[in-house]
Amino acid sequence: MAMWNPWRGCHRCSEGCKFCYIHKGDAKRGVDTDHIVRTDRFYAPVDRKKNGEYKIGPGSLVYLCFSSDFLLEDADAWRGACWEMIRQRRDCTFLFLTKRIERFPVCVPADWGDGYENVVVGCTVENQQRAGERLALFSRLPIRHKAIICQPLLSPIDLEKYLDGVELVVAGGESGRFARPMDYDWVLSLREQCVRRNVSFEFRQCGTHFIKDGKEFTLQTKDLCAQARKANINFTAGSLPKCD
């Protein structure tokens, strides 16, 4: 696994952004998250060692733009160079998440066709309203490898009718003192929908304020992922694409 953040900074655009960890971290450091800047790691996928080998090795899963949104309008001038590097590194798989799926058609390169084999696109939805808005678009887009990310999960979501062509659904709660509660029943419902449609499902993390069997628990941030793993409810229907 590798991380590639060609730019940083973002703008809140929906309910799920209210307690965004990027904004929270920047506020502590006195950084203006709404100021979008290119990073010194812009060319990370093609950076080489002294011996000529790529620093990001062949076969890597590269998490792209996890300190921003890859489809952010502010980054339109830079995205073309990123697509060039993604084409060059067909030996790696690139994964990015977005809340701006409506911008996808104007952000892909001319040779996109039905999608690049080495790109996974995750559409993020946090409640039923955003699921209806974003997934109706997402389901029609030419993308070879699709994931739906329900994190932070802020309400029950019925997404079963949008699961055609989706390889993975991820659910997770919100973290932090002011996190909004997440009910375990919402997670189980998503899992049931995925099982019925034979789509892989992953429970990524509990929420800080976690409701189970009608009782609310307050969990420490360091325990959120471990507690989700203990639930042992992940479902595997297949796998994400393998690198060339």
GUFINU-408552 format. One line per 4 residues: number of its first residue (from 1); their letters; for each residue x, y negated, z of C-alpha. Coordinates in steps of 0.1 Angstrom, whole numbers. Example, Ala and Ser with C-alpha at 12.3 -4.5 7.8 and 13.67 -1.06 7.14 Angstrom:
# residues 2
1> AS> 123 45 78 | 137 11 71;
# end
This chain:
# residues 244
1> MAMW> 0 0 0 | 12 -35 -8 | -2 -70 -3 | -2 -96 -31;
5> NPWR> -15 -131 -23 | -6 -153 -53 | -24 -182 -37 | -39 -190 -3;
9> GCHR> -68 -210 10 | -105 -206 3 | -139 -224 7 | -168 -210 27;
13> CSEG> -196 -200 4 | -222 -179 23 | -232 -166 57 | -204 -140 59;
17> CKFC> -178 -168 58 | -189 -185 90 | -162 -169 112 | -138 -159 85;
21> YIHK> -104 -148 99 | -85 -168 74 | -102 -201 85 | -98 -191 122;
25> GDAK> -61 -184 118 | -55 -216 98 | -73 -237 124 | -50 -224 151;
29> RGVD> -20 -234 130 | -34 -268 119 | -36 -257 83 | -64 -269 60;
33> TDHI> -79 -238 45 | -98 -258 19 | -65 -268 4 | -57 -241 -22;
37> VRTD> -20 -236 -29 | 1 -212 -49 | 24 -191 -27 | 60 -182 -31;
41> RFYA> 49 -146 -36 | 31 -155 -68 | 53 -131 -89 | 54 -103 -64;
45> PVDR> 43 -75 -87 | 72 -81 -111 | 99 -90 -86 | 128 -66 -88;
49> KKNG> 155 -54 -65 | 192 -58 -74 | 192 -24 -90 | 164 -34 -114;
53> EYKI> 136 -14 -97 | 104 -31 -89 | 100 -42 -52 | 64 -30 -53;
57> GPGS> 70 6 -63 | 52 27 -90 | 20 43 -77 | 13 15 -52;
61> LVYL> -22 3 -43 | -19 -34 -43 | -44 -55 -22 | -48 -86 -43;
65> CFSS> -58 -120 -29 | -68 -110 6 | -60 -145 18 | -84 -161 -7;
69> DFLL> -108 -151 -34 | -94 -140 -68 | -123 -156 -86 | -120 -189 -68;
73> EDAD> -125 -218 -92 | -95 -237 -78 | -72 -210 -91 | -84 -209 -127;
77> AWRG> -52 -223 -140 | -31 -195 -123 | -53 -164 -129 | -41 -158 -165;
81> ACWE> -5 -152 -153 | -19 -128 -127 | -37 -108 -154 | -4 -106 -174;
85> MIRQ> 14 -91 -144 | -15 -66 -138 | -12 -55 -174 | 25 -52 -171;
89> RRDC> 22 -31 -139 | -2 -4 -152 | 17 20 -129 | -1 3 -99;
93> TFLF> -37 -1 -89 | -49 -36 -80 | -79 -41 -57 | -96 -74 -51;
97> LTKR> -128 -84 -32 | -150 -113 -41 | -181 -132 -30 | -181 -150 -63;
101> IERF> -191 -122 -86 | -211 -147 -107 | -178 -161 -120 | -165 -128 -132;
105> PVCV> -174 -131 -169 | -154 -164 -172 | -124 -151 -152 | -115 -120 -171;
109> PADW> -90 -119 -199 | -100 -116 -236 | -89 -79 -237 | -108 -69 -207;
113> GDGY> -134 -48 -227 | -150 -24 -203 | -124 -30 -177 | -88 -22 -169;
117> ENVV> -82 13 -156 | -58 0 -129 | -82 -26 -114 | -108 -20 -87;
121> VGCT> -133 -48 -80 | -151 -50 -47 | -183 -71 -44 | -188 -84 -9;
125> VENQ> -223 -86 6 | -233 -94 41 | -271 -92 42 | -301 -83 20;
129> QRAG> -303 -117 4 | -267 -117 -8 | -270 -81 -18 | -299 -89 -41;
133> ERLA> -282 -119 -56 | -247 -105 -61 | -253 -68 -68 | -279 -74 -95;
137> LFSR> -251 -92 -114 | -224 -67 -103 | -243 -37 -115 | -244 -51 -151;
141> LPIR> -207 -61 -154 | -182 -41 -174 | -159 -28 -146 | -144 7 -146;
145> HKAI> -140 9 -108 | -165 -7 -85 | -168 -9 -47 | -193 -26 -25;
149> ICQP> -180 -42 7 | -206 -47 35 | -184 -66 59 | -192 -84 80;
153> LLSP> -225 -65 80 | -250 -90 94 | -283 -72 88 | -297 -39 74;
157> IDLE> -291 -37 37 | -309 -16 11 | -285 -13 -18 | -294 22 -31;
161> KYLD> -307 9 -65 | -274 -8 -71 | -252 23 -66 | -249 35 -102;
165> GVEL> -213 34 -112 | -201 25 -77 | -173 46 -63 | -171 34 -27;
169> VVAG> -192 15 -1 | -175 1 29 | -192 -11 61 | -178 -31 90;
173> GESG> -187 -55 117 | -175 -90 126 | -147 -96 150 | -140 -124 176;
177> RFAR> -157 -140 206 | -184 -155 185 | -190 -125 162 | -226 -118 153;
181> PMDY> -239 -84 165 | -239 -54 142 | -263 -25 148 | -249 11 143;
185> DWVL> -283 20 127 | -275 -4 98 | -243 15 92 | -260 49 93;
189> SLRE> -286 37 69 | -259 27 44 | -242 60 48 | -275 79 41;
193> QCVR> -280 58 10 | -245 67 -2 | -249 104 6 | -282 105 -14;
197> RNVS> -265 90 -44 | -232 109 -40 | -211 77 -35 | -182 76 -11;
201> FEFR> -187 57 22 | -163 44 48 | -171 29 81 | -142 5 84;
205> QCGT> -146 -12 118 | -171 -17 145 | -181 -53 154 | -170 -71 186;
209> HFIK> -206 -71 196 | -218 -36 187 | -253 -23 192 | -259 15 195;
213> DGKE> -290 32 207 | -304 -2 216 | -275 -11 239 | -250 -39 231;
217> FTLQ> -213 -33 238 | -185 -58 237 | -153 -43 222 | -118 -56 220;
221> TKDL> -106 -65 185 | -77 -40 187 | -102 -12 192 | -126 -19 164;
225> CAQA> -111 2 137 | -102 31 160 | -138 32 174 | -152 33 138;
229> RKAN> -129 63 130 | -141 81 161 | -176 79 148 | -164 103 120;
233> INFT> -191 94 96 | -170 87 65 | -183 105 34 | -161 114 3;
237> AGSL> -178 119 -30 | -147 114 -51 | -116 92 -51 | -104 58 -62;
241> PKCD> -85 58 -95 | -51 72 -96 | -22 52 -111 | -8 61 -145;
# end
